[in-house]
Structures are given as structure tokens and as C-alpha cells.
């Protein structure tokens, strides 16, 4: 059994690393093995994980309908935008903390950072930067659902930017539209404001500013990337901490749509240090390194295998070092390897028997012995 699993598992992983792609520059905090694995894994991994619950780390994707509600209470404010998975690969704001390993210290650090009162102009913006699969989204999910953070911020919104909009939609407009939808603004109002060819972006920014004015908001922009068609992207997404001026140009900048002075905070996750520095500044950039503890990778792998009540095959233990080495310190790699094995394992037989059926079986047995 172990030999078959080993062959199947690593054949699948070899498929995942057949293709290479260029990505943004990464710092030397990553090992050559991790860099090679992440770069080569990126494209084929999406194909293998089609039927899985996407997102980074232990995060899960959401359903196929777009959901938004008025942010009038704490629960109503905690609205996460979902979408058609054929159109966008959404990450979710939710996570099962019991299935997340190795982020305890990082979560405590971010908690202190978020709740600290000192900030420039009553506003904070910082970035979590790292390679594909290192756990940026998972870390944000943990802090987004942290009790102290939930009690401190209202509203909290999660906006996934993994995929560019289809058709000819302006990327900057689409980002603001998603934010407004998460805040519960009616879709008809959003579309009406954004349809103006010349002033649409400014109108959307003004609507966003009105929604957030005077509020201690928390916004997560997950998986920020520069679109192929940059158009006004650089101008729109520059320095989020800058304050509005009398210059008309500022009305089309995201910084204008984010009111200052009331404790608002924005967290972005991205693979690109260039994007992070442009949006939040080098001093607010937090690099997420690969996992150094092999046992953490093993726990993530086992959790993915054992979900839905499946039993972890003990005869796989001799392969532990090989599997952990293949993960290269990347939580996503450990999770995906576990998912592959999980699909390969047979379902556990249902040992629970209906009481009525059990009684009938006993009666039948008694009658047969008479």
C-alpha cells in the first residue's frame, strides 16, 4: 500500500512541477528548494486543485453566488464577497484555526500591530508579502477572525483580488465595486455610479468614502497584483496613507476612498514587493518566510489526509521525511499533497447502524435459529 501511495503521490507532484513560470522577485529568506518548488508548482497546481476548496494555506473557497448585506451590526458588517468560481478564484475570510499550524507567533504580532494606538494620521496600512503557498491568506484569515480584532473594528470586509475582471472592465473600478458590495451597497447603485466613462472611478471612490467615513474599519485586500492592462492602476493604488487634497486627481485614488483620522486599517497580501512598497511603504512591509519546523508541515499534511473521518495510513510513516522534504517549507504544498492522498484513500465504512435496522437484524437472526 505504501509503495502505491508513494508512486501515486509523487507522480502527481511531478506533474505539478513540469511547467515553470516567471514571478516577481523574492528575497533570499527563501531556500532555493522552496523557490523552485513554488515557481514550478504555481500553474499546474491550479489544475490539480480545481475540485478542492482553493485559497492559500488552510483557507477555503466559498460558494457560487455573490453575497452582500447591509453593515448595520457586527455580524452584518462581517460580509465577505463571494462569486462565481468560474469567473473569480475567491479566497474566504473564514478559516478553521484547529487546522492551522505554525502561525501563533505571527498572529500575536499582527494583533498587537493592529490594536496599537500609535499611527500616522489615525490610519494604518501594511502588507504581508511572500511567495505562492507560504500562507499569506491563512495568516490574514486568522487575524481577521481574531476576537480582539473583531471587537475593535467595525466594519470588517474581505476582498479577494486573485483574478482580474473579465470583459473590458477597468481593474481599478472593479476593485472599488467589490469593496462597496462587501459593505452592502446595492448593486444597482454601484453600477450606476461606475458607468460614467470619465468620472466613474471618482464617483465610486466618493461612495466608498461616504460608507467608511467616521468608522474604525478593517479592510483586507487579498492577493493584490498588478493587472496586465495597467491603465490607471499605478495612480489609483499608490500610497494608501496619503490624505486627500484639493487636487482633482486625488479623487480617483484609493487613498481618497479610505477616510483617515478614525483608526481605519488596511491589510494587503501580495507576492510582489514592488506593489507592497508602492501601496504601504517599505517600513510597513512584513515578509512571511517559509516554515522551518518539519513537524508543522507534517501536521498540515496529516490534517488534509484525515479530514472527513478518513484514517491516516500508518504504513506511510516511513515516507515522512520524503514528504516533508517535498513540501519545501510551504504550507500550501503540504495541504495539497494531503488532499491528493485524501482523494486516493478509500472511504471508511459507516459503522453506525440505525437502531430499528439493528433490532430487525437481531429478530431475523433469532428466527433463523429457531
PyMOL commands that set and color helices and strands:
alter all, ss='L'
color gray80, all
select helices_A, chain A and resi 2-16+32-48+74-77+97-99+104-115+120-122+136-144+147-152+171-182+187-194+200-212+233-236+248-252+254-257+273-280+282-284+294-309+314-327+331-344+355-369
alter helices_A, ss='H'
color red, helices_A
select strands_A, chain A and resi 123-129+156-160+218-222+264-270+285-287
alter strands_A, ss='S'
color yellow, strands_A
deselect
rebuild
show_as cartoon
